[in-house]
């Protein structure tokens, strides 16, 4: 899935706070948005969907951060909980996407996400055929609704900007390998 989909997922994770604890909602949403995009930073350092994608280990961080947020409820512990929860969901969600390859619509890779404790790659499920596919864009649009309608201010603005980025990325996705040959290296 494309990063905007994961960012929108982060807002969905934080959405109950917009209703039940509105004073904490912006912190929860921004933290979850950051956690949603964090694993994809391995596009720039290391091996994508391996270096910063932890479909098992992030859940330990979620449990620890959750306990800390309950025992010592501060903005830092709450932010950490939502950050790690969104990063964990991202790492698992990529399993349901296409393979980890420059042209995932060609279906040449059987590597969806690396599971470190098992020291192996999970095979892609391809429910979302590739990042930036029409179904990925549709999912991003649907997941953006809470950010656009339940939140105000920066969260709404970030959600709208993320949706615009998603539309542009989906429009040019199949040209990305040709436009940025450095990605192949």
Secondary structure by P-SEA (a helix, b strand, c coil): ccaaaaaaaaaaaacccccccccaaaaaaaaaaaaaacccccccccccccccccccaaaaaaaaaaaaaaacccaaaaaaaaaaaaaaaaaaaaaacccccccccccccccccccccccccccccccccccccaaaaaaaaaaacccccccccaaaaaaaaaaaaaaaaaacccccccccccccc
